[in-house]
Amino acid sequence: MVLAANANAAGSHVGEWRHPDAWDRPAANLQNAVRLAQVAEAGKFDLLFLADGNGVRQLDKPDLFRATSPSDRPGVFEPVTLLAALSMATQHIGLVATATTTYDEPFHVARRFASLDHLSGGRAGWNLVTTSNPEDALNFSHAEHMARDARYPRAAEFATVVKGLWDSWGDEAFPQDKASGTFLLPEQVSMLNHKGPHFQVRGPLNAPRPPQGHPVVFSAGQSEAGKDLSAQHADCVFAIEGNLANARKLYADIKGRLSKFGRGPDDMRILAGVTIFVGETEAEAEALFQQLEDLVSPAVGVDYLSKMLGHRMRDYPLDGPMPVFGDEHVGHTGIGKGILSLAYAEGLTVRQTYQRILPQMGGNMFKGSAGQIADLMEEWFATRACDGFMIAAPVVPTGLERFIRLVVPELRRRGLFREEYEGSTLRDNLGLARPAGRFP
Ligand SMILES: Cc1cc2nc3c(=O)[nH]c(=O)nc-3n(C[C@H](O)[C@H](O)[C@H](O)COP(=O)(O)O)c2cc1C
């Protein structure tokens, strides 16, 4: 079972940073990030994951803007820069950062992640996103966000170019032999000469081939186009589904698409995103859950719901039914649609809907004692709802420490999780093959 830690130092619940156990001053705090990485590595987690975007969000939602939500990240490090620092403070754990194919250049992305892979000895991963926040566009000379139909073809070409650049050199292309004066082998470099609709890139990349061949590519799209992109290019997929039946369906759907691209089901790991509230007892987990809910005012909760749905929810009565939205717009993702269908199915009010989604950011939540959590994880894993989990722990770092102290030993007892890292690279630990490259 793969275990990944969502490494947002501000946690995953909107109320969390205010909790007495939460870190003080979590904005751009290197010491916190180092500690979190070391905690996750001591628990033998496969990887740390840093979500990212390029715009300060919620400027139009005064209460949420002031209180902030963990997924808005108004004061964080650029993720690859942070992971470069963390690579010096860790030895085994994978380091996965997000970069956008919509507002970046493939050459820059290939170069940054090749560098991170070298710095970390083969532990880098790139979370490929097409950018979920429409306002990021305004920081990149665009008046509005690129539409989804345009973003995904660009993303597929972007990934092809990045991988091509990573294969610029043979693995032994830099002998750096003082005696013969041979720094590099010219026969082990290839030009990319890519000419496509979105990018023209000659190459080669100005970095030796990454230790992993290709840093591990992650992706999270759940639209049709997003799933196809994952099947074509991703080694790992983050999937968010609120229940076991839907997660199994999504798992089969994404894995079923791999053969279209000449790949097999074992060439990809699917990680279910889940927020885990664990206590020594079920009652302790429930108490923490309630404490966090109480730290969020209705004004902040409603703003948060507006953010998740892309609609101004202040315009509707707090204790009235959820309004019916039929329109599709650019900020409206699969996550937003999932929230709406849940609210309609259960007849929730606006207040009940925000209360329902706060703890799991519109995704999934496991809550209970260690045994109960391990049962759920085992069931999801054994019934092919996922190959592992992307875990958000409420209240950082104590939530992650508690998970490692209480749940990890239980998973080990059941033979579901490693005692020691299997290899030295992230690919080794995930059991993924190293791409051969152009100079086998
Ligand atoms: C676990 C998870 C993490 C994500 N992280 C990011 C992120 O860091 N940055 C971002 O722009 N989008 C992120 N997304 C959003 C996805 O990239 C994608 O836009 C979203 O799931 C909607 O998918 P679709 O565009 O295929 O509808 C994330 C999604 C999930 C499920």
PDBQT file of the ligand as one rigid body, heavy atoms in Angstrom, charges set to zero:
ROOT
HETATM    1  C1  LIG A 501      -5.654  15.434  -4.615  1.00  0.00    +0.000 C 
HETATM    2  C2  LIG A 501      -5.741  16.545  -5.621  1.00  0.00    +0.000 A 
HETATM    3  C3  LIG A 501      -4.750  17.511  -5.635  1.00  0.00    +0.000 A 
HETATM    4  C4  LIG A 501      -4.800  18.562  -6.548  1.00  0.00    +0.000 A 
HETATM    5  N1  LIG A 501      -3.826  19.503  -6.533  1.00  0.00    +0.000 NA
HETATM    6  C5  LIG A 501      -3.924  20.554  -7.374  1.00  0.00    +0.000 A 
HETATM    7  C6  LIG A 501      -2.967  21.575  -7.332  1.00  0.00    +0.000 A 
HETATM    8  O1  LIG A 501      -2.039  21.517  -6.542  1.00  0.00    +0.000 OA
HETATM    9  N2  LIG A 501      -3.074  22.612  -8.181  1.00  0.00    +0.000 N 
HETATM   10  C7  LIG A 501      -4.090  22.710  -9.082  1.00  0.00    +0.000 A 
HETATM   11  O2  LIG A 501      -4.134  23.662  -9.849  1.00  0.00    +0.000 OA
HETATM   12  N3  LIG A 501      -5.037  21.739  -9.142  1.00  0.00    +0.000 NA
HETATM   13  C8  LIG A 501      -4.983  20.690  -8.309  1.00  0.00    +0.000 A 
HETATM   14  N4  LIG A 501      -5.948  19.735  -8.332  1.00  0.00    +0.000 N 
HETATM   15  C9  LIG A 501      -7.035  19.878  -9.299  1.00  0.00    +0.000 C 
HETATM   16  C10 LIG A 501      -6.821  18.997 -10.493  1.00  0.00    +0.000 C 
HETATM   17  O3  LIG A 501      -5.613  19.294 -11.137  1.00  0.00    +0.000 OA
HETATM   18  C11 LIG A 501      -7.967  19.150 -11.483  1.00  0.00    +0.000 C 
HETATM   19  O4  LIG A 501      -7.976  20.439 -12.042  1.00  0.00    +0.000 OA
HETATM   20  C12 LIG A 501      -9.269  18.928 -10.795  1.00  0.00    +0.000 C 
HETATM   21  O5  LIG A 501      -9.240  17.663 -10.148  1.00  0.00    +0.000 OA
HETATM   22  C13 LIG A 501     -10.411  18.972 -11.795  1.00  0.00    +0.000 C 
HETATM   23  O6  LIG A 501     -10.214  18.022 -12.769  1.00  0.00    +0.000 OA
HETATM   24  P1  LIG A 501     -10.666  18.280 -14.242  1.00  0.00    +0.000 P 
HETATM   25  O7  LIG A 501      -9.933  19.522 -14.682  1.00  0.00    +0.000 OA
HETATM   26  O8  LIG A 501     -10.261  17.068 -15.014  1.00  0.00    +0.000 OA
HETATM   27  O9  LIG A 501     -12.137  18.480 -14.116  1.00  0.00    +0.000 OA
HETATM   28  C14 LIG A 501      -5.895  18.665  -7.453  1.00  0.00    +0.000 A 
HETATM   29  C15 LIG A 501      -6.886  17.689  -7.429  1.00  0.00    +0.000 A 
HETATM   30  C16 LIG A 501      -6.838  16.638  -6.539  1.00  0.00    +0.000 A 
HETATM   31  C17 LIG A 501      -7.933  15.617  -6.589  1.00  0.00    +0.000 C 
ENDROOT
TORSDOF 0
